Amino acid sequence: MNMMNSTHGEISAWHYATRQPVQLRWRDGIITSLSAAAAPAGSLWVAPPLMDLQINGFAGVDFQQDDLTVEDLLQATRGLRAAGCTRYLLTLITDEWPALTARLRHLRGLRARSAELRSAIAGWHIEGPFLSAEPGFHGAHDPACMRDPTPEHLLELRSITGDDPLLLTLAPERRGAIEAIALAVAHGAKVSLGHTDAPASLLNAAVRAGATGFTHLANGCPRDLDRHDNIIWRVLDTPGLTVSLISDRIHVAPPLFRLVHRALNPSAIYYTTDAMAAAGAPPGRYRMGRLEVEVGADQIVRQPGRTNFAGSAARPIEAVFRAAAILQCAWQEVWPRLSATPARFMGMRNELAVGQPAEFCLLKLSAESHLEAFAVCHAAGPEAATALHFHPFVNQVEGNRKTQ
């Protein structure tokens, strides 16, 4: 029997990891039991919710603007939840330092005013301005705003964010970057390298100083690279880094996407959408900080008249199934890379387990294992869902074909 109300519920479905039928029960927003069950009717699967560590905006809301309201953040958050993602790191990109820090203070203040936002915004990702200003490597970030990190910068970020999880993306070739990495880690931040052309020696020095990640490998770099020595090869040859990949089939070519998975341990890869305002919204022109970007029906985000990408318009649920299609594997194999793995990278838990929040995704699959519809259960907090609403799944990049 499947049932739920505002305080408790239960559901029977196939478990995404064990691929065995389970009965999941919860009360007061917390999972109370997860046990073996008889095979459910139909092909209904249960999986932990998705978690994305790089969200620049969503559902028409650009996080890089100064006049956002609680209602704006709720619109983006609810759009993400409808796309399978219940927790995310709100990401701010390169800007003048006073503008960036003022924006961060404002957004943290908005988050504090809403229990729903406190539950969903798991922390903060600051991507810049300590990045390479070199052509290609700065990507869509404004090179005029790039700067070297100082202890004062790092301490100010930590002062603003308090005890919140904090992810900082920087380029280790910036002057003072290695010392900044060590200081950031000492104050509880996670450091990810990115938008960089650092030599192998500096990448290894950054790891020794405490860097543990690399942001959107194969992006934030020029389209044309030296085939003998380039940042992609260097990262793959640097032990100790967990890399993120934008798994929208656009940002990373499928052959390279597959090669990265062969070169690295699966536990060292997590996925991100790098979503911006156009994700979960119709094609058109949108803002991303100071930039105006254009999004077509193919969901490619570009600055008008330029070829470099500027974030993604893919939804989290699409990112999982596109990754599975590229790798020609079952969706269950890649689901953790946009749920459990990014959470673990940030020192968090995001799993189906007794004592954890009653948040999960339900997926209806066809007899051919195609995703037909999905729903998100969010049974914790004042915004808890009291009914399951299944959304039809359409993979826009694949020409409106369902994918395995």
N, C-alpha and C positions, 0 to 999 in steps of 0.2 A: 504494500500500500504506500502511495506517495501522498503526503499531506503536509501543510504548513499553515501557521497563522502568525500573529504578531509576536508570540513568545516562544514557540517551539515548532518543530517539524521533523519529518523524516522523508527520506527518498531512497529508492532502490535503483541501482544503475551499475554499469560495468566500470570498474576502476581503471583509470587511464594507464597506470603503471603496472599493476599486477595482471590486468586484463581478465580479472575475475569479478563475478558479481558481488556487490557489497550493499549493505544497508547503512546509511549515514543518518544519525539523529543529532539534533541540536536543541538547546534550550537557552533562553536569554542571550542569544547571539553567540553561543560557544558550542563547538562540537562536543557532544557527550559520549558518543560511541561510534565505532566504525567496525562493522563485523561482517562475516561471510553471510551470504543470502542466496536465495533461489534465483535462478536466472530471470532477469526482468523481461517483461514482454517488450518486444521491439529492440532496437539498437540505441539505447540511451546510455551515454557515458558521462562520468563525473570526473572533473579534474580541478586542481587548484586554480584560483584566478590568476590572470596575467599581471605581471609587474614590469613596468618600463622605466629605465633609469635615465631616459633622455626625452623629455616632452617639452617642446618649446611653445606649444599652444595646441588647441584642438577645438573642433566644432565652431569655427569662426572666431575664436578668441586667441589673441596673440599675447603671450605672457611678457613680451618685451615692451609693452606700453605702460605709461605712467599713471593712467587714470582708471585702472581696472577696479572693479567692485567685487564684493562677495558674490553677487549674482553672476558676474562674468566667470569667476572661478568655479562656481557650482555648475554653470552651463558646460564648461569644458570637462569637469570631473564627471558629470552624469553622462556626457557623450562618450568618454573613455570607458565608463562602467558598462554602458550598452554595447561597447566593442570588446568586452571581455576583461578589461583592465581595471582592477579596483584600487591599486596603489601605484604611485609613480613619483619620480623625482622631478619637481618643477625646475626647468632648466632656463637659466639666463645666459645670454651670449655676450660677446665682446661689445663694450661701449666705453665711454669715458668713465673713469673710476667713480667719481661722485654720483653720476647718473645710475650706474649699475648698483652701487650700494644703497642708494635711496630707494631704488625699485625693489631690492631685496627686503629692505626694512618694511616697505609698504605691503608687500605680498605676505610677509610673515605675520604682519598685523592683521591682514584679512583672514588668514588661516586661523588665527587664534580666536576669531569671532564665530567660528562654525565648527561644531562637532563633526559634521560630515566632511569638511575640508581637512580637519586634523586627522581623520581616519584615512583619507585618500592620499593626501600629500605627505608621503613618507619622509621627505627630506628635500634637499636642494642640490642641484648640479650647476656649478659655475664653470662654463666653458669659455675661457678667455677672461681677461685680455692678455694673458701671459702665453701667447701663441706665436708661431712664426709669422712674420710679416712678408715672407717671400711669396712671389707669384705662384699660384697653384696651391701652396701649402696653407695660405690663410683662408681658402675657400670663399664662402660668402661673408666672412667676418671682415670688418673694416680694418685694413692694415694700419691706418692712421691712428687708431686707438690702442695698438699693441704697446705693451710696456714690460719691463722686467719686474719680477715679483720681489717684494721686500718683506721683511718680518712684519712691518706695520700693516701691509696688505693682508697677510694671513691672519694676524691677530684681530683685525677689524672684521673679517669674514666670520671668524669664530665668535666674536662678541655679538654680532648681529644674529647668528643662527643658534646661539646657545648650545644646548645639548642635542640639537637635531642632527640626524645623519647628514653629512656633507661630502659631496664628491666634487673634486676639483680637477679639471682637465688643463694641462699646461704642456709647453714644449721645453724639454730639458736643456736645449741649447741657449735659452734665455740666460742672461747674466744673473747669477744668484739662484738659479732654479734648483740646483741640487740641494742647497741649504734650505730653500723654501719647502722642498718635498719633505725633508726630515722634520722641519718645524710643524708642517701641516699634519703629518702622521702623529707626531708627539701630542698634538692637540685633538686627536681623535678623528681627523678627516681621512677619507680615502683619496688617493691621488692616481689619476689615470693620465697617461701620456697621449698626446694627439696634436694634430695640425703641426707636425714637426718633420724636419729632415735631419734629425740628430744622427751622428755616426754611431756605430755599434758600441764604441767605448762609452759614450754618454748614456745610451740606453741602459747598459749594464750598471753604470754608476747610479742612474736614477732608481733602478731596482734595488741596489744595495742601500740606497737612502730611504727606501720604503714604498716606492711606487709599485702598484700591483695590477694596474689595468692599462689597456690601450683603447682609446675611444674611436669608434667606427673605422676599423682597419679597412684600407683600400679606398677610403674617402678622406677628404681634407688633404689631398695631395694632387699634383698635376696629372692630367690625363696621360701624358707621355713620360715614361720613366726609363732610366738606364736599365737595360736588361741584366746587367752584371751586378749592379749594386744600387739598390733602392730601398726606401723605407719599409716596404712590404716584406722584402726578403729579410731585412735586418730584424724586424719585429718577430717574424716566424723563427728566427735563429736566436732569440733572446729568451732564456728560461725565466720563469717567474711572473709572466704577464698573462692576465685573463683578458681576452680581447672581445670587444663588442662588434657585431656585424649588423648593418642595416639589411634586414632580410626581406626587402620588398621586390626583389628580382630586377630592380632598376639600378640601384646604387652600386651593387657588386655583381659583376657578370657571373652567370651560373657556373662556367668552368672554374673561375677563381674561387667562387664560394665553395665548390666541392673540394678544391685543392686545399683550402684552409682547413677544412674539416679532416682531411687526411693527414695534414701536417701537425695538427695540434690535438692534444687530448680533448675529448668531448667536454670534460669538466672545465676546460679553459676557454670556453666560448659561450657567450650569451648574446641574445638578440635585442635589438632596439628598433623602434620605428623612426626615431629622430623626428617625431611628428611636429608639424607646425600648424598654424591656424586652419589651413585648408583641409586637414584630416578630419573626416567625419562631416565635411561640408561640400557643397557643390563646386564644380570647376569655376574658376574666375580669378580675379586679382585680389591679393591679400597683402597685409603688412607683416613683416618680420623685422621688428625693430625699426631701423631707419630705412630698410629696403622695401620696395614694392616687388612682389613676386607674382608670377603667373602660373596657374595650374590648369592643365588640360584634362580632357576626359581620361587620358592614360595615367593620371595621377603624378606625372613628373612635375617637380617644382623647380622653376628656373627664374632667374632675373630676366626680364624682357630683353631680348637681343643678345643674351649671353648663353654659353653652353654649360657653365658649371651648375651643379645641383645646389639647392638651398633648402635642405630639409626634405621631409617626406610627407606625402598625403595619405599614406597607407594607415589603416586601422590595425590595432594589435592582433585581432583575431585573424586578419588577412596575412599578417607577417608570419604567423606560425604555419599556416597551410601553404603559403608560397615557399617557405623554407623546405617543407616536406616534399613539395613537388620538385624543387631543384635537386634535392638529394635523393629523390626517388625512394623515399622511405615512408614508413607509417607516421602519421601525425603524432602518435604517442611518444615516439622517440625524440622529437624536437620540442615538444611542449615544455619540458623543464627549462629550456634555454630562454624562455620568455616568462618564466614564473619562478621556479625554485632557484635556478642558478644566479640570476641577478640579485635575488634576495640574499642568498648566501654570500655573494661578493660584497654586499654592503653590511654583512654581519646580522642579517635578519632571517626570519623564518617565513616561508610562504608555502604551506603544504596542507594536505588533508590529514589531520591528526587530532586526537582527543586533546581538548584544552585550547586548541587554536580557534580563531574567529570562524564563524559559520559563513564563510564566503567561498563560493565555488562556481565553476562553470558547468552547465549541462549541455551536452551536444547530442543531437539526433543525426545519426548516419544512415545512409541508404544501404541496401543489400550489397552494393558495390563499394562500400566504405567511403562514399562521398559525403561530405558535410552538407546537410540540408538546412538545419536550423540550430540555433543555440540560444541559451538563456543564461543569465547571471543571477545567482542567489546572493543577496547581501542582507543577512539577517541580523546584523549588529548595528546598534545605535538608533537614534531617532529617525533616521531615513531608511530604516530596514524595509526591504520589499516584503509584501504579504501575498504576492501572487507571482507566478513565473510567467514571463512573457517571452515566447520564443520568436527570434528574429530570423527571417530567411537569410541564408548565406549566399552572397553573390561576390565572386572574385573579379573585380573590375579589370585588373591588369590582364587576366586570362580571357578577356573577351566575353565576360559574363558566363564562363563555364565554371561549374563546381570542380574543385580539385581534391585529390585524396589527401 
